[in-house]
Structures are given as structure tokens and as C-alpha cells.
Amino acid sequence: MAKELDKFFESYLSKKPLFKNKKALQDQFTPENISHRDEQIEQMAGILAPALRSEKPSNIFCYGKTGTGKTVVARYVADQIMETAEKRGIPLEIVYLNCKMKRVADTEYRVIAQLCNIFGKAVPATGLPTDEVYKSFVNTIEEKNKLIILVLDEIDQLVEKAGDGILYNLTRLNSELKRSQISIIGISNDLVFVDNIDPRIKSSLSEEELVFPPYNALQLQDILKERVKLAFRPGVLEEGVVEKCSAYAAREHGDARRALELLRVSGEVAERKNKLKIDIKHLDEAEEKIERDRIVDIITTQPKQSQLTLHSIFSLNFNGNKGLFTGDVYDIYKNNCNKCGLKPLTQRRVSDIIAELDMLGVINAKVISKGRYGRTREISLAIPDSSVNEVKEILLDSLNL
């Protein structure tokens, strides 16, 4: 086996790679030219420009669906403004924090501790009163004697995990600062997120709002063609790959991030098969793989009660039942609770979990009326057949069944 692997790796290295710069297809990459976002770039640049005169710019709230260019525009404008600030010796600092990161942005304490660490003040991940951590943060910023722009990406995830109190405290920090100032750029995939927070926070956070509409198929083609030039060697993509990739992503609400991921995974699939070109077949395989990985990731990170509800749906589905309803699932769920040592939830709460799983795209749950007997949900699996066995194993392992 060792000799066979040696031959495989030698063969792999002897072939010309399909990729020229794979990073050009990754989330963190900020291109020199951003297509179809001139309006948003100009708006953000105009709002942040006072920072170059050491004047605090307004807080900005950016919202739009996943993959509509919010993060890449924020990073692009931030890079450009920092370049100007460094040339002119302007005291400005821009800090980016992804609020979806586990163990970094899951509590108010950890967020502020992480910000302290970014600014050079060592704070333990746990153990101190939150007020004390805030004091350390304020003192650390004051020592900087700078204008600070804090970019909070996926800010809705932060509020979901830590509550909206942290936003209230962050937007009020300037009242405690004398030598420094702080502005916030909040980025959210949740279009109605800002409507569900405290009105006082909303008025402070959303001083300026930028909307990022989804890309259409032709706009996605332009974006992909630019990235293809950077990412792949010339001539490795078969005709029609970019167009079909754009159509896939346009179907998914104009998600450029998904389109770029599809191209990257297509290239990886082709390389593993020792192909010299990427064709439509590799794109189809990539879409199936991404969808499978997405579903596995969602299910792995779900709470135990959600996993048990899904396992109950699986149990009924594997028994060949058609037209599953909430009541059927709840009966199986209660029996499974005893096996797992979990306390059963009410049928209403299990119904809420079923609605959440439907929203995540793991199942289809259609609300139907039973007349005077009320309403229920008709449930079916939305998982591709190729993922069913893998998901079942994940659930059995996680629930110790």
C-alpha cells in the first residue's frame, strides 16, 4: 500500500494542476474589482470617509441574503480606507469579527474578551465578571487613541446566542471614551433581524442601512468569469460550465458564494479523477457533494431534541409510511425519549422543531387543515437518497441508540 501511495503522489505531482490560485474561489478572498456592487461600494465609502478626518462615521447595517457581496464589499472598502489612512498617518484601526465562530461569539463575555485579545490585552476566555471585561476593553481602546471601526459579520448570530444587550453596550461605548471613538458595521443574512431587536438599539445600530439584492444569472456569470481567470489555468473549463454554475446559484437566490464553491469543488472532483478539463458532469457531482455536506453539517450541530425528532421521522419513513403527520412523529418521539434518557417535550414544542427542520431544508413540512380537528403538518424527508444512510448513522451515533 505504501508503494502504491508513493506512485499515486508522484503521479499527482507530475500532472499540471487545474488550479492557478484556488484562494480566488474562497470566502476570504477580496478581489481587486467587485462586479455589480458599485452603488453599495460608493455608499459605504461615503459613510466611512469622515474617518480619514478622525471624525466618527455613522454606524452601518448591511443586510441581504447569503452570497450577495456584503462581506466582500465591507472588506474591500475597509482595505482601501486603511491603505489611505496608513499613507497619511491617520490613527485608524479596522477590526473584523465573524460572529458565527464557536467559542468566540457565543456569549457577551467571550466577544468582549476576544476583542480585548485582538487589541493586545490578554483576557481569559472565562472567569471574570463581564463588567470587568468591559472595563478592560474600554481602557485598552483608550490607550490606542484611535478611531476604531468594528465589523461584526453575521451579527444576527451574535444576538441569537448572546442576546441584544451586547449591541446596546457596544453602541453606547462612546459615552465612556474620551481619546478614542468606535463605529460599528453590522452585517446580517437575516432580512428582518433588525426589526426584532430593541428599538433603542435599532436606532443606534442602523444609522445608515445598505441593502444587497441577490445577483441574477447574468451578473453571476460576470463574477464567475472574473474569478475563473484568477483561479484556473487557461482552457481547463469546458464550454457551458460557468453558465450552468451561474444558473444553479441563481436558483439558490443569487448566491455568489455558492457559485464560487461549486466551481472550486468541481475542479477538485476533476483533479481527483485525473482529468485535464472540468466539464458539466463534474459540476453536477460537486453540487451533490456540497448539498450532502451541508445537510450533514446541519444535522451534526443540531441540539439532541432536534436530532431525536428527526430520527423519529426517519423511523417512520423507513417503515414505508406515506403522508406522515405531527401526531405520528410525536408518538415515536416519546418512545425514543425513554431510550435516550431525554425528558419528552410537549407536542407543541416538537411541532416547532419540525417547523425549524423544514426551514433548514432537511424535511418538507406542509401545514394542512383538518377542519374542526385543527391543523397539522404533513411531513416528508428532503434529504437526497445518497445522504440518507450517512445521516441515519450520524443520528444513531449522536443519540447512542
C-alpha positions in Angstrom: 0.0 0.0 0.0 2.9 2.4 0.9 4.5 1.9 -2.6 1.1 2.3 -4.3 0.5 5.6 -2.5 4.0 6.7 -3.4 3.2 6.1 -7.0 -0.1 7.9 -6.7 1.5 11.0 -5.2 4.3 11.0 -7.7 1.7 10.8 -10.5 -0.3 13.6 -8.9 2.7 15.9 -8.7 3.8 15.1 -12.3 0.5 16.4 -13.7 -0.2 20.1 -14.4 -2.7 21.4 -11.8 -6.1 22.7 -13.0 -5.9 25.5 -10.4 -3.7 28.5 -10.7 -4.8 30.2 -7.5 -7.5 28.3 -5.6 -7.8 31.1 -3.0 -9.6 33.2 -5.6 -12.7 30.9 -5.1 -12.7 31.0 -1.3 -14.8 33.2 1.1 -11.8 35.1 2.5 -10.6 36.3 -1.0 -11.2 40.0 -1.7 -10.8 40.7 -5.5 -9.4 43.9 -6.9 -12.5 44.5 -8.8 -16.0 43.8 -7.5 -18.7 43.4 -10.1 -22.2 44.7 -9.8 -21.8 46.4 -6.4 -20.6 49.9 -7.4 -23.6 51.5 -5.7 -23.0 49.8 -2.3 -19.3 50.4 -2.5 -19.8 54.1 -3.1 -22.4 54.4 -0.4 -20.2 52.6 2.2 -17.1 54.6 1.2 -19.1 57.9 1.5 -20.3 56.9 5.0 -16.9 55.9 6.2 -14.9 58.7 4.6 -15.1 61.1 7.7 -12.9 58.5 9.5 -10.0 59.9 7.4 -10.5 63.2 9.1 -10.6 61.5 12.5 -14.4 62.0 12.7 -16.6 59.2 13.9 -18.6 57.8 10.9 -22.2 56.7 11.4 -22.8 53.0 12.3 -23.8 51.0 9.2 -26.1 48.0 9.0 -25.8 45.8 5.8 -28.3 43.2 5.0 -29.1 40.8 2.2 -29.2 37.1 1.6 -26.1 34.8 1.8 -23.7 35.4 -1.0 -24.8 38.8 -2.1 -21.5 40.5 -1.6 -21.9 42.1 1.9 -18.7 40.8 3.4 -16.6 41.2 0.3 -17.7 44.9 -0.1 -17.1 45.6 3.6 -13.6 44.1 3.4 -12.8 45.9 0.1 -13.8 49.3 1.4 -12.0 48.7 4.7 -8.8 47.7 2.9 -9.0 50.8 0.6 -9.6 53.2 3.5 -6.9 51.6 5.6 -4.4 52.0 2.8 -5.2 55.7 2.6 -5.0 56.1 6.4 -1.6 54.4 6.6 -0.2 56.6 3.8 -1.3 59.7 5.6 -0.5 58.6 9.1 -4.2 58.8 10.2 -4.9 57.0 13.5 -7.5 54.5 12.3 -7.9 50.8 13.0 -10.5 48.4 11.5 -11.3 45.1 13.2 -13.3 42.2 11.6 -15.1 39.6 13.8 -17.1 36.7 12.4 -19.9 36.3 15.0 -20.7 32.7 13.7 -17.4 31.4 15.2 -17.9 28.9 18.0 -16.2 29.7 21.4 -15.6 33.3 20.2 -19.0 34.9 19.8 -21.4 32.6 21.7 -21.6 34.8 24.8 -21.3 38.5 25.5 -18.3 37.8 27.7 -16.4 35.9 25.0 -17.0 38.5 22.4 -15.6 41.3 24.5 -12.7 39.1 25.7 -11.9 38.3 22.1 -11.9 42.0 21.2 -9.6 42.7 24.1 -7.2 40.0 22.8 -7.3 41.4 19.3 -6.3 44.8 20.7 -3.4 43.3 22.7 -5.0 42.9 26.1 -4.9 39.3 27.4 -8.2 38.3 28.9 -9.1 34.7 29.9 -12.0 33.0 28.0 -13.9 32.6 31.3 -13.6 33.5 34.9 -14.0 37.3 35.2 -17.2 39.4 35.8 -18.5 40.8 32.5 -18.3 44.4 33.8 -14.6 43.9 34.5 -14.0 42.7 30.9 -15.8 45.7 29.5 -13.6 48.0 31.7 -10.5 46.3 30.3 -11.9 46.7 26.7 -12.6 50.5 27.3 -9.2 51.1 28.8 -7.4 49.2 26.0 -9.2 51.2 23.4 -8.4 54.5 25.2 -4.7 53.6 25.2 -4.9 53.2 21.4 -6.0 56.9 21.0 -7.6 55.9 17.6 -10.8 55.8 15.7 -11.9 52.2 15.5 -14.3 50.6 13.1 -15.6 47.3 14.3 -17.0 45.0 11.6 -19.4 42.4 13.1 -20.2 39.8 10.4 -23.3 37.7 10.8 -24.4 40.0 13.7 -27.8 38.2 13.8 -25.9 35.0 15.0 -24.4 37.0 17.8 -27.8 38.3 19.0 -29.3 34.8 18.7 -26.6 33.4 21.0 -25.7 36.3 23.3 -28.9 38.5 23.3 -29.2 42.1 22.0 -27.8 43.6 25.2 -24.3 43.3 23.8 -25.3 45.6 20.9 -26.7 48.1 23.3 -23.5 48.2 25.3 -21.3 48.4 22.2 -23.3 51.2 20.6 -23.1 53.2 23.9 -19.4 52.7 24.5 -18.5 56.1 23.0 -20.1 57.9 26.0 -17.3 56.3 28.1 -14.5 57.0 25.6 -12.5 60.3 25.7 -9.5 59.8 23.5 -10.9 57.1 21.1 -14.1 56.5 19.2 -15.8 53.4 17.9 -18.1 52.8 14.9 -19.9 49.6 14.0 -20.6 47.9 10.7 -23.1 45.1 11.3 -23.6 42.5 8.5 -26.7 40.2 8.6 -28.1 37.5 6.3 -31.4 37.8 8.2 -33.5 40.4 6.3 -35.8 41.1 9.3 -33.3 40.8 12.1 -33.1 44.5 12.8 -36.9 44.7 13.2 -36.8 42.2 16.1 -34.3 44.0 18.4 -34.8 46.7 21.0 -35.9 49.9 19.2 -33.2 51.9 21.1 -30.5 49.5 19.7 -32.1 49.6 16.2 -31.9 53.4 16.1 -28.2 53.4 17.2 -27.1 50.4 15.0 -28.9 51.3 11.8 -27.9 55.0 11.5 -27.2 54.1 7.8 -28.6 51.0 6.1 -27.2 49.3 2.9 -29.3 46.7 1.1 -27.7 44.0 -1.0 -30.1 42.5 -3.6 -29.5 38.9 -4.9 -27.4 38.6 -8.1 -29.2 37.4 -11.2 -27.8 34.7 -13.5 -26.0 37.1 -15.9 -24.4 39.0 -13.0 -23.2 35.8 -11.5 -21.7 34.8 -14.9 -19.7 38.1 -14.9 -18.5 37.4 -11.3 -17.5 33.8 -12.1 -15.7 34.7 -15.3 -13.5 37.2 -13.4 -12.7 34.7 -10.7 -12.1 31.9 -13.3 -9.3 34.0 -14.8 -7.6 34.2 -11.4 -8.3 30.7 -10.1 -7.8 28.3 -13.1 -5.2 27.8 -15.8 -6.4 28.9 -19.2 -8.6 26.5 -21.1 -9.4 24.0 -18.3 -13.1 24.7 -18.1 -15.3 23.1 -20.8 -17.9 25.3 -22.5 -21.1 25.8 -20.6 -19.6 25.1 -17.1 -19.7 28.8 -16.0 -23.2 29.3 -17.4 -24.6 26.2 -15.7 -22.9 27.1 -12.4 -24.5 30.6 -12.6 -27.9 29.1 -13.3 -27.5 26.7 -10.2 -26.6 29.7 -8.0 -29.3 32.0 -9.4 -31.8 29.3 -8.5 -30.4 29.5 -4.9 -31.4 33.2 -4.5 -28.4 34.6 -6.4 -25.8 33.2 -4.0 -22.3 34.1 -5.4 -20.6 32.3 -2.6 -22.3 29.1 -3.5 -21.4 29.6 -7.2 -17.7 30.0 -6.3 -17.8 27.0 -4.0 -19.4 24.9 -6.8 -16.6 25.9 -9.2 -13.9 25.1 -6.6 -15.4 21.7 -5.7 -15.9 20.9 -9.5 -12.1 21.5 -10.0 -11.2 19.3 -7.0 -13.5 16.5 -8.3 -11.9 16.7 -11.8 -8.4 16.6 -10.3 -9.2 13.5 -8.2 -10.3 11.8 -11.4 -7.0 12.8 -13.1 -9.0 14.8 -15.7 -7.4 17.6 -17.7 -10.6 19.6 -18.0 -13.6 20.4 -15.9 -17.0 19.5 -17.5 -20.7 19.7 -16.7 -20.6 16.2 -15.1 -18.0 17.4 -12.6 -20.3 20.3 -11.8 -23.2 18.0 -11.1 -21.1 15.9 -8.8 -19.9 19.0 -7.0 -23.5 20.2 -6.4 -24.5 16.8 -4.9 -21.4 16.7 -2.7 -22.0 20.3 -1.4 -25.6 19.6 -0.6 -24.7 16.3 1.2 -22.0 18.1 3.2 -24.4 21.0 4.1 -27.1 18.6 5.4 -24.5 16.5 7.4 -23.2 19.7 8.9 -26.7 21.0 9.9 -27.7 17.7 11.4 -24.4 17.2 13.3 -24.8 20.6 15.0 -28.5 20.3 15.9 -29.5 20.0 19.7 -30.3 16.5 20.9 -34.1 17.1 20.9 -34.0 18.2 17.2 -31.9 15.2 16.3 -34.3 12.9 18.2 -37.3 14.4 16.4 -35.5 13.9 13.0 -34.7 10.3 14.0 -38.4 9.7 14.7 -39.3 11.0 11.3 -36.6 8.7 9.8 -38.0 5.7 11.7 -41.5 6.2 10.3 -40.2 6.9 6.8 -38.0 3.8 6.8 -41.1 1.8 7.8 -42.6 2.8 4.4 -45.2 5.1 5.9 -46.6 7.7 3.5 -48.1 11.0 4.5 -46.5 11.3 8.0 -48.2 13.7 10.4 -47.0 15.5 13.5 -49.0 13.2 15.8 -47.4 10.1 14.3 -43.9 11.6 14.8 -44.7 12.6 18.4 -45.7 9.0 19.4 -42.4 7.6 18.1 -40.5 10.6 19.6 -41.9 9.9 23.1 -40.8 6.2 22.9 -37.4 7.3 21.8 -37.0 9.7 24.6 -37.1 6.8 27.1 -34.3 5.0 25.2 -32.1 8.2 25.1 -32.8 9.3 28.7 -34.2 12.6 27.5 -37.2 14.4 29.0 -40.1 14.4 26.4 -41.1 17.9 25.2 -44.7 18.8 24.6 -46.3 18.0 21.2 -46.5 21.7 20.5 -42.7 22.1 21.0 -42.0 19.1 18.8 -44.2 20.7 16.2 -42.0 23.9 16.5 -38.9 21.7 16.0 -40.5 20.1 12.9 -41.0 23.7 11.5 -37.4 24.5 12.2 -36.2 21.4 10.4 -38.4 22.4 7.5 -36.8 25.8 7.4 -33.3 24.3 7.4 -34.3 22.2 4.3 -33.9 18.8 6.0 -37.6 17.9 5.7 -40.7 19.2 4.0 -43.5 20.0 6.4 -46.7 21.3 4.8 -49.3 22.7 7.1 -52.7 21.2 6.2 -56.2 21.8 7.7 -58.3 19.0 9.2 -61.3 21.2 9.6 -62.8 21.2 13.1 -59.9 18.9 14.2 -57.4 21.8 13.8 -54.2 21.9 11.7 -51.3 19.5 11.4 -48.1 19.1 9.3 -47.7 16.6 6.6 -44.0 15.6 6.7 -41.6 14.1 4.2 -37.8 13.9 4.0 -36.0 16.4 1.9 -32.6 14.7 2.1 -31.0 13.3 -1.1 -31.1 9.5 -1.3 -27.3 9.4 -1.4 -27.2 11.0 2.1 -29.9 9.0 3.9 -27.7 6.2 5.3 -24.9 8.7 6.4 -27.4 10.9 8.2 -29.1 7.9 9.8 -25.6 6.7 11.2 -24.9 10.2 12.5 -28.2 10.3 14.4 -27.8 6.8 15.9 -24.2 7.6 17.0 -25.1 11.1 18.5 -28.2 9.7 20.3 -26.5 6.5 21.4 -29.3 4.4 20.0 
